[in-house]
Amino acid sequence: ARDGAMGQKLKDKPSDWTKGAGLQGLDGAKIAESIKKGGAPIGKSKAMPAYPKLSDAEVSALVAHVKSMKK
């Protein structure tokens, strides 16, 4: 969790996805790219890991989930 014990220890604080902070300036394609390649290639935190082995369907599901978090 963003405010959990591990989140508080991070130098770069996680975005509050419920407020859309992590989505600012990112369309679905950029979100998908960040999932596949990690944060650094799209100008986000280097601490955001890459998940290149996910299928296109899995990435699409994650993009939809991330977008659904915004209240």
All heavy atoms as TSV, in Angstrom:
chain	resi	resn	atom	element	x	y	z
A	1	ALA	N	N	0.842	-1.186	0.000
A	1	ALA	CA	C	0.000	0.000	0.000
A	1	ALA	C	C	0.882	1.243	0.000
A	1	ALA	O	O	1.976	1.244	0.533
A	1	ALA	CB	C	-0.929	-0.001	1.198
A	2	ARG	N	N	0.367	2.274	-0.599
A	2	ARG	CA	C	1.093	3.527	-0.721
A	2	ARG	C	C	1.565	4.033	0.633
A	2	ARG	O	O	2.681	4.498	0.792
A	2	ARG	CB	C	0.183	4.550	-1.390
A	2	ARG	CG	C	0.794	5.904	-1.562
A	2	ARG	CD	C	-0.252	6.829	-2.190
A	2	ARG	NE	N	0.291	8.026	-2.722
A	2	ARG	CZ	C	0.784	9.034	-2.022
A	2	ARG	NH1	N	0.834	8.962	-0.730
A	2	ARG	NH2	N	1.241	10.111	-2.608
A	3	ASP	N	N	0.703	3.969	1.632
A	3	ASP	CA	C	1.034	4.490	2.952
A	3	ASP	C	C	1.469	3.403	3.922
A	3	ASP	O	O	1.643	3.667	5.104
A	3	ASP	CB	C	-0.173	5.236	3.535
A	3	ASP	CG	C	-0.556	6.438	2.679
A	3	ASP	OD1	O	0.345	7.089	2.139
A	3	ASP	OD2	O	-1.761	6.705	2.538
A	4	GLY	N	N	1.654	2.187	3.425
A	4	GLY	CA	C	2.067	1.073	4.267
A	4	GLY	C	C	3.529	1.172	4.647
A	4	GLY	O	O	4.254	2.084	4.244
A	5	ALA	N	N	3.960	0.209	5.432
A	5	ALA	CA	C	5.334	0.204	5.949
A	5	ALA	C	C	6.369	0.235	4.829
A	5	ALA	O	O	7.346	0.984	4.894
A	5	ALA	CB	C	5.546	-1.016	6.837
A	6	MET	N	N	6.184	-0.569	3.793
A	6	MET	CA	C	7.160	-0.602	2.699
A	6	MET	C	C	7.104	0.688	1.873
A	6	MET	O	O	8.133	1.201	1.458
A	6	MET	CB	C	6.919	-1.810	1.796
A	6	MET	CG	C	7.187	-3.140	2.484
A	6	MET	SD	S	8.852	-3.287	3.192
A	6	MET	CE	C	9.842	-3.278	1.733
A	7	GLY	N	N	5.910	1.219	1.633
A	7	GLY	CA	C	5.765	2.455	0.868
A	7	GLY	C	C	6.446	3.635	1.539
A	7	GLY	O	O	7.013	4.498	0.885
A	8	GLN	N	N	6.415	3.652	2.861
A	8	GLN	CA	C	7.037	4.752	3.599
A	8	GLN	C	C	8.560	4.700	3.512
A	8	GLN	O	O	9.222	5.712	3.676
A	8	GLN	CB	C	6.593	4.711	5.059
A	8	GLN	CG	C	5.126	5.051	5.227
A	8	GLN	CD	C	4.636	4.891	6.649
A	8	GLN	OE1	O	5.416	4.660	7.561
A	8	GLN	NE2	N	3.337	5.021	6.834
A	9	LYS	N	N	9.125	3.533	3.236
A	9	LYS	CA	C	10.578	3.392	3.162
A	9	LYS	C	C	11.146	3.769	1.795
A	9	LYS	O	O	12.344	3.945	1.656
A	9	LYS	CB	C	10.975	1.948	3.477
A	9	LYS	CG	C	10.708	1.553	4.908
A	9	LYS	CD	C	11.077	0.108	5.139
A	9	LYS	CE	C	10.751	-0.306	6.563
A	9	LYS	NZ	N	11.093	-1.705	6.817
A	10	LEU	N	N	10.284	3.882	0.795
A	10	LEU	CA	C	10.752	4.182	-0.555
A	10	LEU	C	C	11.165	5.635	-0.704
A	10	LEU	O	O	10.491	6.534	-0.203
A	10	LEU	CB	C	9.660	3.860	-1.578
A	10	LEU	CG	C	9.258	2.400	-1.696
A	10	LEU	CD1	C	8.045	2.274	-2.620
A	10	LEU	CD2	C	10.410	1.566	-2.222
A	11	LYS	N	N	12.260	5.865	-1.401
A	11	LYS	CA	C	12.708	7.232	-1.686
A	11	LYS	C	C	11.680	7.943	-2.560
A	11	LYS	O	O	11.259	9.049	-2.267
A	11	LYS	CB	C	14.062	7.198	-2.389
A	11	LYS	CG	C	14.571	8.556	-2.787
A	11	LYS	CD	C	15.861	8.459	-3.579
A	11	LYS	CE	C	16.163	9.796	-4.200
A	11	LYS	NZ	N	17.084	9.702	-5.313
A	12	ASP	N	N	11.300	7.295	-3.661
A	12	ASP	CA	C	10.262	7.834	-4.540
A	12	ASP	C	C	8.935	7.265	-4.077
A	12	ASP	O	O	8.695	6.065	-4.195
A	12	ASP	CB	C	10.511	7.430	-6.001
A	12	ASP	CG	C	11.784	8.026	-6.558
A	12	ASP	OD1	O	12.138	9.145	-6.146
A	12	ASP	OD2	O	12.426	7.373	-7.398
A	13	LYS	N	N	8.082	8.099	-3.522
A	13	LYS	CA	C	6.809	7.642	-2.984
A	13	LYS	C	C	5.891	7.183	-4.116
A	13	LYS	O	O	5.825	7.815	-5.173
A	13	LYS	CB	C	6.128	8.752	-2.184
A	13	LYS	CG	C	6.939	9.227	-0.993
A	13	LYS	CD	C	7.229	8.101	-0.034
A	13	LYS	CE	C	8.082	8.544	1.124
A	13	LYS	NZ	N	8.755	7.476	1.790
A	14	PRO	N	N	5.184	6.085	-3.908
A	14	PRO	CA	C	4.253	5.598	-4.927
A	14	PRO	C	C	3.156	6.615	-5.200
A	14	PRO	O	O	2.751	7.362	-4.310
A	14	PRO	CB	C	3.666	4.327	-4.293
A	14	PRO	CG	C	4.644	3.918	-3.246
A	14	PRO	CD	C	5.263	5.188	-2.750
A	15	SER	N	N	2.679	6.630	-6.429
A	15	SER	CA	C	1.592	7.524	-6.807
A	15	SER	C	C	0.293	7.070	-6.166
A	15	SER	O	O	0.075	5.884	-5.946
A	15	SER	CB	C	1.403	7.528	-8.325
A	15	SER	OG	O	2.531	8.039	-8.963
A	16	ASP	N	N	-0.585	8.020	-5.892
A	16	ASP	CA	C	-1.924	7.706	-5.393
A	16	ASP	C	C	-2.815	7.531	-6.612
A	16	ASP	O	O	-3.321	8.492	-7.178
A	16	ASP	CB	C	-2.435	8.824	-4.493
A	16	ASP	CG	C	-3.772	8.491	-3.856
A	16	ASP	OD1	O	-4.437	7.529	-4.318
A	16	ASP	OD2	O	-4.160	9.184	-2.911
A	17	TRP	N	N	-2.987	6.291	-7.047
A	17	TRP	CA	C	-3.737	6.003	-8.263
A	17	TRP	C	C	-5.200	6.374	-8.150
A	17	TRP	O	O	-5.869	6.610	-9.152
A	17	TRP	CB	C	-3.589	4.528	-8.632
A	17	TRP	CG	C	-2.181	4.217	-9.031
A	17	TRP	CD1	C	-1.199	3.734	-8.221
A	17	TRP	CD2	C	-1.581	4.426	-10.301
A	17	TRP	NE1	N	-0.023	3.608	-8.925
A	17	TRP	CE2	C	-0.234	4.026	-10.204
A	17	TRP	CE3	C	-2.059	4.894	-11.513
A	17	TRP	CZ2	C	0.638	4.088	-11.285
A	17	TRP	CZ3	C	-1.190	4.967	-12.587
A	17	TRP	CH2	C	0.146	4.565	-12.462
A	18	THR	N	N	-5.742	6.454	-6.927
A	18	THR	CA	C	-7.156	6.802	-6.777
A	18	THR	C	C	-7.402	8.260	-7.146
A	18	THR	O	O	-8.522	8.637	-7.445
A	18	THR	CB	C	-7.658	6.539	-5.342
A	18	THR	OG1	O	-6.944	7.368	-4.421
A	18	THR	CG2	C	-7.491	5.081	-4.967
A	19	LYS	N	N	-6.357	9.070	-7.134
A	19	LYS	CA	C	-6.481	10.483	-7.512
A	19	LYS	C	C	-6.001	10.725	-8.933
A	19	LYS	O	O	-5.965	11.848	-9.403
A	19	LYS	CB	C	-5.692	11.356	-6.533
A	19	LYS	CG	C	-6.271	11.304	-5.129
A	19	LYS	CD	C	-5.489	12.161	-4.180
A	19	LYS	CE	C	-6.109	12.050	-2.794
A	19	LYS	NZ	N	-5.304	12.707	-1.786
A	20	GLY	N	N	-5.601	9.645	-9.606
A	20	GLY	CA	C	-5.136	9.781	-10.983
A	20	GLY	C	C	-3.735	10.335	-11.107
A	20	GLY	O	O	-3.274	10.611	-12.207
A	21	ALA	N	N	-3.028	10.468	-9.981
A	21	ALA	CA	C	-1.693	11.066	-10.007
A	21	ALA	C	C	-0.741	10.305	-10.922
A	21	ALA	O	O	0.021	10.900	-11.673
A	21	ALA	CB	C	-1.122	11.136	-8.593
A	22	GLY	N	N	-0.778	9.006	-10.873
A	22	GLY	CA	C	0.111	8.210	-11.699
A	22	GLY	C	C	-0.271	8.204	-13.161
A	22	GLY	O	O	0.531	7.870	-14.024
A	23	LEU	N	N	-1.517	8.588	-13.454
A	23	LEU	CA	C	-2.012	8.588	-14.825
A	23	LEU	C	C	-1.790	9.906	-15.551
A	23	LEU	O	O	-1.936	9.962	-16.764
A	23	LEU	CB	C	-3.519	8.287	-14.844
A	23	LEU	CG	C	-3.940	6.915	-14.353
A	23	LEU	CD1	C	-5.456	6.842	-14.296
A	23	LEU	CD2	C	-3.398	5.837	-15.258
A	24	GLN	N	N	-1.449	10.932	-14.823
A	24	GLN	CA	C	-1.333	12.259	-15.416
A	24	GLN	C	C	-0.394	12.249	-16.616
A	24	GLN	O	O	0.766	11.871	-16.513
A	24	GLN	CB	C	-0.845	13.255	-14.369
A	24	GLN	CG	C	-0.970	14.690	-14.804
A	24	GLN	CD	C	-0.724	15.645	-13.648
A	24	GLN	OE1	O	-0.196	15.270	-12.608
A	24	GLN	NE2	N	-1.095	16.877	-13.833
A	25	GLY	N	N	-0.923	12.592	-17.767
A	25	GLY	CA	C	-0.138	12.656	-18.989
A	25	GLY	C	C	0.097	11.314	-19.657
A	25	GLY	O	O	0.831	11.238	-20.626
A	26	LEU	N	N	-0.517	10.243	-19.137
A	26	LEU	CA	C	-0.307	8.908	-19.708
A	26	LEU	C	C	-1.599	8.375	-20.323
A	26	LEU	O	O	-2.615	8.292	-19.650
A	26	LEU	CB	C	0.160	7.915	-18.633
A	26	LEU	CG	C	1.475	8.201	-17.935
A	26	LEU	CD1	C	1.758	7.123	-16.901
A	26	LEU	CD2	C	2.611	8.282	-18.930
A	27	ASP	N	N	-1.528	8.013	-21.593
A	27	ASP	CA	C	-2.667	7.337	-22.211
A	27	ASP	C	C	-2.472	5.832	-22.034
A	27	ASP	O	O	-1.483	5.376	-21.451
A	27	ASP	CB	C	-2.814	7.723	-23.680
A	27	ASP	CG	C	-1.594	7.366	-24.531
A	27	ASP	OD1	O	-0.724	6.592	-24.073
A	27	ASP	OD2	O	-1.519	7.853	-25.669
A	28	GLY	N	N	-3.413	5.048	-22.517
A	28	GLY	CA	C	-3.341	3.601	-22.358
A	28	GLY	C	C	-2.067	3.001	-22.918
A	28	GLY	O	O	-1.483	2.081	-22.328
A	29	ALA	N	N	-1.602	3.528	-24.050
A	29	ALA	CA	C	-0.386	2.996	-24.670
A	29	ALA	C	C	0.838	3.229	-23.784
A	29	ALA	O	O	1.704	2.354	-23.654
A	29	ALA	CB	C	-0.178	3.624	-26.042
A	30	LYS	N	N	0.923	4.395	-23.153
A	30	LYS	CA	C	2.064	4.702	-22.277
A	30	LYS	C	C	2.009	3.874	-20.992
A	30	LYS	O	O	3.036	3.437	-20.482
A	30	LYS	CB	C	2.119	6.194	-21.930
A	30	LYS	CG	C	2.745	7.033	-22.999
A	30	LYS	CD	C	4.218	6.730	-23.090
A	30	LYS	CE	C	4.884	7.627	-24.095
A	30	LYS	NZ	N	6.249	7.236	-24.380
A	31	ILE	N	N	0.798	3.656	-20.479
A	31	ILE	CA	C	0.664	2.813	-19.295
A	31	ILE	C	C	1.122	1.400	-19.635
A	31	ILE	O	O	1.872	0.780	-18.888
A	31	ILE	CB	C	-0.780	2.824	-18.767
A	31	ILE	CG1	C	-1.168	4.229	-18.289
A	31	ILE	CG2	C	-0.940	1.811	-17.627
A	31	ILE	CD1	C	-2.634	4.403	-17.990
A	32	ALA	N	N	0.694	0.905	-20.791
A	32	ALA	CA	C	1.105	-0.432	-21.239
A	32	ALA	C	C	2.625	-0.500	-21.400
A	32	ALA	O	O	3.257	-1.481	-20.997
A	32	ALA	CB	C	0.409	-0.782	-22.549
A	33	GLU	N	N	3.202	0.539	-21.975
A	33	GLU	CA	C	4.659	0.569	-22.158
A	33	GLU	C	C	5.377	0.530	-20.806
A	33	GLU	O	O	6.382	-0.165	-20.650
A	33	GLU	CB	C	5.067	1.820	-22.939
A	33	GLU	CG	C	6.541	1.892	-23.237
A	33	GLU	CD	C	6.946	3.135	-24.028
A	33	GLU	OE1	O	6.079	3.979	-24.354
A	33	GLU	OE2	O	8.134	3.258	-24.305
A	34	SER	N	N	4.839	1.253	-19.813
A	34	SER	CA	C	5.477	1.257	-18.494
A	34	SER	C	C	5.391	-0.116	-17.840
A	34	SER	O	O	6.302	-0.521	-17.120
A	34	SER	CB	C	4.854	2.317	-17.588
A	34	SER	OG	O	3.564	1.941	-17.156
A	35	ILE	N	N	4.312	-0.844	-18.089
A	35	ILE	CA	C	4.177	-2.191	-17.538
A	35	ILE	C	C	5.198	-3.117	-18.188
A	35	ILE	O	O	5.892	-3.870	-17.514
A	35	ILE	CB	C	2.746	-2.724	-17.739
A	35	ILE	CG1	C	1.758	-1.906	-16.896
A	35	ILE	CG2	C	2.660	-4.213	-17.389
A	35	ILE	CD1	C	0.301	-2.145	-17.236
A	36	LYS	N	N	5.313	-3.048	-19.501
A	36	LYS	CA	C	6.224	-3.928	-20.238
A	36	LYS	C	C	7.700	-3.567	-20.031
A	36	LYS	O	O	8.545	-4.439	-19.888
A	36	LYS	CB	C	5.918	-3.877	-21.733
A	36	LYS	CG	C	4.669	-4.590	-22.149
A	36	LYS	CD	C	4.896	-6.070	-22.193
A	36	LYS	CE	C	4.097	-6.705	-23.300
A	36	LYS	NZ	N	4.357	-8.135	-23.379
A	37	LYS	N	N	8.014	-2.257	-20.015
A	37	LYS	CA	C	9.412	-1.810	-20.007
A	37	LYS	C	C	9.905	-1.233	-18.689
A	37	LYS	O	O	11.092	-0.985	-18.529
A	37	LYS	CB	C	9.616	-0.765	-21.102
A	37	LYS	CG	C	9.372	-1.302	-22.498
A	37	LYS	CD	C	9.581	-0.217	-23.529
A	37	LYS	CE	C	9.360	-0.743	-24.943
A	37	LYS	NZ	N	9.526	0.324	-25.940
A	38	GLY	N	N	8.989	-0.946	-17.759
A	38	GLY	CA	C	9.376	-0.315	-16.500
A	38	GLY	C	C	9.205	1.189	-16.562
A	38	GLY	O	O	8.825	1.749	-17.590
A	39	GLY	N	N	9.479	1.845	-15.466
A	39	GLY	CA	C	9.238	3.283	-15.366
A	39	GLY	C	C	10.231	4.160	-16.101
A	39	GLY	O	O	9.858	5.166	-16.703
A	40	ALA	N	N	11.505	3.829	-16.055
A	40	ALA	CA	C	12.548	4.690	-16.617
A	40	ALA	C	C	12.338	5.028	-18.098
A	40	ALA	O	O	12.490	6.198	-18.474
A	40	ALA	CB	C	13.920	4.082	-16.396
A	41	PRO	N	N	11.985	4.070	-18.962
A	41	PRO	CA	C	11.831	4.400	-20.379
A	41	PRO	C	C	10.728	5.419	-20.685
A	41	PRO	O	O	10.740	6.039	-21.739
A	41	PRO	CB	C	11.502	3.056	-21.039
A	41	PRO	CG	C	12.122	2.041	-20.146
A	41	PRO	CD	C	11.924	2.612	-18.769
A	42	ILE	N	N	9.784	5.597	-19.755
A	42	ILE	CA	C	8.730	6.585	-20.011
A	42	ILE	C	C	8.867	7.808	-19.098
A	42	ILE	O	O	7.952	8.601	-18.967
A	42	ILE	CB	C	7.322	5.970	-19.886
A	42	ILE	CG1	C	7.017	5.559	-18.454
A	42	ILE	CG2	C	7.124	4.822	-20.844
A	42	ILE	CD1	C	5.538	5.516	-18.156
A	43	GLY	N	N	10.021	7.933	-18.449
A	43	GLY	CA	C	10.280	9.108	-17.617
A	43	GLY	C	C	9.720	9.007	-16.211
A	43	GLY	O	O	9.612	10.010	-15.518
A	44	LYS	N	N	9.364	7.811	-15.775
A	44	LYS	CA	C	8.880	7.610	-14.411
A	44	LYS	C	C	10.007	6.998	-13.579
A	44	LYS	O	O	11.127	6.834	-14.043
A	44	LYS	CB	C	7.645	6.711	-14.406
A	44	LYS	CG	C	6.436	7.310	-15.094
A	44	LYS	CD	C	5.852	8.413	-14.266
A	44	LYS	CE	C	4.565	8.956	-14.850
A	44	LYS	NZ	N	4.014	10.029	-14.048
A	45	SER	N	N	9.704	6.612	-12.366
A	45	SER	CA	C	10.706	6.089	-11.442
A	45	SER	C	C	11.448	4.866	-11.986
A	45	SER	O	O	10.840	3.956	-12.542
A	45	SER	CB	C	10.027	5.704	-10.121
A	45	SER	OG	O	10.942	5.048	-9.274
A	46	LYS	N	N	12.753	4.868	-11.779
A	46	LYS	CA	C	13.574	3.715	-12.150
A	46	LYS	C	C	13.250	2.515	-11.267
A	46	LYS	O	O	13.573	1.390	-11.607
A	46	LYS	CB	C	15.057	4.067	-12.020
A	46	LYS	CG	C	15.522	5.089	-13.014
A	46	LYS	CD	C	16.974	5.451	-12.774
A	46	LYS	CE	C	17.382	6.579	-13.712
A	46	LYS	NZ	N	18.748	7.039	-13.443
A	47	ALA	N	N	12.596	2.755	-10.139
A	47	ALA	CA	C	12.236	1.677	-9.224
A	47	ALA	C	C	11.040	0.869	-9.738
A	47	ALA	O	O	10.784	-0.213	-9.235
A	47	ALA	CB	C	11.920	2.241	-7.838
A	48	MET	N	N	10.320	1.404	-10.731
A	48	MET	CA	C	9.178	0.683	-11.285
A	48	MET	C	C	9.702	-0.428	-12.185
A	48	MET	O	O	10.321	-0.161	-13.211
A	48	MET	CB	C	8.278	1.625	-12.106
A	48	MET	CG	C	7.002	0.962	-12.589
A	48	MET	SD	S	5.999	1.969	-13.742
A	48	MET	CE	C	6.033	3.582	-13.057
A	49	PRO	N	N	9.487	-1.686	-11.791
A	49	PRO	CA	C	10.049	-2.800	-12.563
A	49	PRO	C	C	9.337	-3.033	-13.889
A	49	PRO	O	O	8.194	-2.608	-14.081
A	49	PRO	CB	C	9.864	-4.006	-11.636
A	49	PRO	CG	C	8.683	-3.660	-10.810
A	49	PRO	CD	C	8.743	-2.173	-10.621
A	50	ALA	N	N	10.018	-3.710	-14.779
A	50	ALA	CA	C	9.455	-4.100	-16.072
A	50	ALA	C	C	8.892	-5.517	-15.968
A	50	ALA	O	O	9.399	-6.343	-15.216
A	50	ALA	CB	C	10.536	-4.066	-17.143
A	51	TYR	N	N	7.841	-5.772	-16.729
A	51	TYR	CA	C	7.236	-7.105	-16.797
A	51	TYR	C	C	7.091	-7.492	-18.266
A	51	TYR	O	O	5.992	-7.584	-18.793
A	51	TYR	CB	C	5.882	-7.116	-16.084
A	51	TYR	CG	C	6.021	-6.895	-14.602
A	51	TYR	CD1	C	5.924	-5.615	-14.056
A	51	TYR	CD2	C	6.290	-7.953	-13.749
A	51	TYR	CE1	C	6.077	-5.414	-12.690
A	51	TYR	CE2	C	6.445	-7.760	-12.384
A	51	TYR	CZ	C	6.330	-6.481	-11.867
A	51	TYR	OH	O	6.494	-6.268	-10.517
A	52	PRO	N	N	8.214	-7.754	-18.948
A	52	PRO	CA	C	8.189	-8.030	-20.383
A	52	PRO	C	C	7.546	-9.363	-20.765
A	52	PRO	O	O	7.174	-9.549	-21.926
A	52	PRO	CB	C	9.672	-8.014	-20.771
A	52	PRO	CG	C	10.391	-8.385	-19.519
A	52	PRO	CD	C	9.568	-7.781	-18.403
A	53	LYS	N	N	7.394	-10.270	-19.824
A	53	LYS	CA	C	6.853	-11.589	-20.152
A	53	LYS	C	C	5.327	-11.643	-20.114
A	53	LYS	O	O	4.746	-12.666	-20.455
A	53	LYS	CB	C	7.425	-12.645	-19.213
A	53	LYS	CG	C	8.911	-12.848	-19.419
A	53	LYS	CD	C	9.461	-13.934	-18.534
A	53	LYS	CE	C	10.951	-14.100	-18.790
A	53	LYS	NZ	N	11.528	-15.177	-18.012
A	54	LEU	N	N	4.675	-10.547	-19.724
A	54	LEU	CA	C	3.216	-10.546	-19.701
A	54	LEU	C	C	2.669	-10.549	-21.119
A	54	LEU	O	O	3.218	-9.903	-22.015
A	54	LEU	CB	C	2.690	-9.321	-18.953
A	54	LEU	CG	C	2.981	-9.249	-17.458
A	54	LEU	CD1	C	2.473	-7.935	-16.888
A	54	LEU	CD2	C	2.360	-10.420	-16.737
A	55	SER	N	N	1.573	-11.248	-21.318
A	55	SER	CA	C	0.933	-11.272	-22.636
A	55	SER	C	C	0.240	-9.935	-22.884
A	55	SER	O	O	-0.009	-9.150	-21.949
A	55	SER	CB	C	-0.097	-12.400	-22.697
A	55	SER	OG	O	-1.215	-12.083	-21.872
A	56	ASP	N	N	-0.105	-9.678	-24.140
A	56	ASP	CA	C	-0.829	-8.451	-24.474
A	56	ASP	C	C	-2.162	-8.392	-23.733
A	56	ASP	O	O	-2.584	-7.326	-23.284
A	56	ASP	CB	C	-1.063	-8.358	-25.987
A	56	ASP	CG	C	0.228	-8.068	-26.747
A	56	ASP	OD1	O	1.225	-7.637	-26.125
A	56	ASP	OD2	O	0.234	-8.275	-27.977
A	57	ALA	N	N	-2.825	-9.541	-23.576
A	57	ALA	CA	C	-4.107	-9.587	-22.859
A	57	ALA	C	C	-3.916	-9.242	-21.384
A	57	ALA	O	O	-4.736	-8.509	-20.801
A	57	ALA	CB	C	-4.739	-10.965	-23.010
A	58	GLU	N	N	-2.842	-9.737	-20.784
A	58	GLU	CA	C	-2.570	-9.424	-19.380
A	58	GLU	C	C	-2.267	-7.935	-19.210
A	58	GLU	O	O	-2.741	-7.302	-18.261
A	58	GLU	CB	C	-1.408	-10.266	-18.866
A	58	GLU	CG	C	-1.739	-11.737	-18.708
A	58	GLU	CD	C	-0.532	-12.604	-18.444
A	58	GLU	OE1	O	0.537	-12.383	-19.060
A	58	GLU	OE2	O	-0.676	-13.525	-17.618
A	59	VAL	N	N	-1.493	-7.382	-20.115
A	59	VAL	CA	C	-1.166	-5.952	-20.048
A	59	VAL	C	C	-2.429	-5.119	-20.224
A	59	VAL	O	O	-2.668	-4.166	-19.475
A	59	VAL	CB	C	-0.086	-5.572	-21.084
A	59	VAL	CG1	C	0.101	-4.063	-21.142
A	59	VAL	CG2	C	1.234	-6.253	-20.756
A	60	SER	N	N	-3.281	-5.488	-21.167
A	60	SER	CA	C	-4.540	-4.760	-21.380
A	60	SER	C	C	-5.412	-4.796	-20.133
A	60	SER	O	O	-6.030	-3.791	-19.769
A	60	SER	CB	C	-5.310	-5.348	-22.562
A	60	SER	OG	O	-4.623	-5.102	-23.760
A	61	ALA	N	N	-5.464	-5.950	-19.474
A	61	ALA	CA	C	-6.242	-6.074	-18.240
A	61	ALA	C	C	-5.669	-5.185	-17.141
A	61	ALA	O	O	-6.424	-4.544	-16.397
A	61	ALA	CB	C	-6.283	-7.529	-17.792
A	62	LEU	N	N	-4.354	-5.121	-17.052
A	62	LEU	CA	C	-3.722	-4.260	-16.051
A	62	LEU	C	C	-3.976	-2.782	-16.342
A	62	LEU	O	O	-4.236	-2.002	-15.431
A	62	LEU	CB	C	-2.219	-4.525	-15.982
A	62	LEU	CG	C	-1.812	-5.777	-15.238
A	62	LEU	CD1	C	-0.337	-6.072	-15.450
A	62	LEU	CD2	C	-2.105	-5.642	-13.746
A	63	VAL	N	N	-3.906	-2.393	-17.604
A	63	VAL	CA	C	-4.192	-1.000	-17.983
A	63	VAL	C	C	-5.620	-0.646	-17.568
A	63	VAL	O	O	-5.860	0.409	-16.966
A	63	VAL	CB	C	-3.969	-0.765	-19.491
A	63	VAL	CG1	C	-4.497	0.595	-19.914
A	63	VAL	CG2	C	-2.490	-0.882	-19.836
A	64	ALA	N	N	-6.567	-1.516	-17.858
A	64	ALA	CA	C	-7.963	-1.271	-17.491
A	64	ALA	C	C	-8.105	-1.173	-15.978
A	64	ALA	O	O	-8.826	-0.302	-15.459
A	64	ALA	CB	C	-8.856	-2.384	-18.042
A	65	HIS	N	N	-7.399	-2.033	-15.260
A	65	HIS	CA	C	-7.473	-1.996	-13.794
A	65	HIS	C	C	-6.913	-0.684	-13.240
A	65	HIS	O	O	-7.524	-0.053	-12.364
A	65	HIS	CB	C	-6.731	-3.188	-13.198
A	65	HIS	CG	C	-6.709	-3.173	-11.698
A	65	HIS	ND1	N	-7.839	-3.391	-10.954
A	65	HIS	CD2	C	-5.702	-2.934	-10.822
A	65	HIS	CE1	C	-7.526	-3.293	-9.659
A	65	HIS	NE2	N	-6.241	-3.024	-9.563
A	66	VAL	N	N	-5.767	-0.278	-13.745
A	66	VAL	CA	C	-5.145	0.976	-13.285
A	66	VAL	C	C	-6.096	2.153	-13.535
A	66	VAL	O	O	-6.298	3.000	-12.664
A	66	VAL	CB	C	-3.778	1.194	-13.978
A	66	VAL	CG1	C	-3.281	2.611	-13.800
A	66	VAL	CG2	C	-2.764	0.197	-13.452
A	67	LYS	N	N	-6.679	2.187	-14.723
A	67	LYS	CA	C	-7.605	3.287	-15.038
A	67	LYS	C	C	-8.844	3.254	-14.153
A	67	LYS	O	O	-9.415	4.290	-13.853
A	67	LYS	CB	C	-8.010	3.214	-16.518
A	67	LYS	CG	C	-6.907	3.640	-17.454
A	67	LYS	CD	C	-7.416	3.598	-18.885
A	67	LYS	CE	C	-6.434	4.186	-19.859
A	67	LYS	NZ	N	-6.993	4.236	-21.210
A	68	SER	N	N	-9.266	2.057	-13.724
A	68	SER	CA	C	-10.468	1.936	-12.899
A	68	SER	C	C	-10.250	2.420	-11.465
A	68	SER	O	O	-11.205	2.657	-10.728
A	68	SER	CB	C	-10.953	0.485	-12.872
A	68	SER	OG	O	-10.146	-0.308	-12.012
A	69	MET	N	N	-9.001	2.578	-11.056
A	69	MET	CA	C	-8.704	2.994	-9.680
A	69	MET	C	C	-9.043	4.457	-9.424
A	69	MET	O	O	-9.295	4.839	-8.283
A	69	MET	CB	C	-7.233	2.755	-9.368
A	69	MET	CG	C	-6.851	1.325	-9.308
A	69	MET	SD	S	-5.071	1.209	-9.070
A	69	MET	CE	C	-4.997	-0.299	-8.137
A	70	LYS	N	N	-9.029	5.267	-10.456
A	70	LYS	CA	C	-9.292	6.694	-10.282
A	70	LYS	C	C	-10.739	6.893	-9.846
A	70	LYS	O	O	-11.661	6.397	-10.485
A	70	LYS	CB	C	-9.014	7.462	-11.572
A	70	LYS	CG	C	-9.142	8.952	-11.415
A	70	LYS	CD	C	-8.775	9.668	-12.695
A	70	LYS	CE	C	-8.981	11.158	-12.535
A	70	LYS	NZ	N	-8.703	11.870	-13.779
A	71	LYS	N	N	-10.919	7.593	-8.743
A	71	LYS	CA	C	-12.259	7.845	-8.192
A	71	LYS	C	C	-12.926	9.006	-8.881
A	71	LYS	O	O	-12.350	9.895	-9.371
A	71	LYS	CB	C	-12.173	8.105	-6.700
A	71	LYS	CG	C	-11.755	6.880	-5.926
A	71	LYS	CD	C	-11.687	7.177	-4.456
A	71	LYS	CE	C	-11.248	5.940	-3.695
A	71	LYS	NZ	N	-11.085	6.137	-2.298
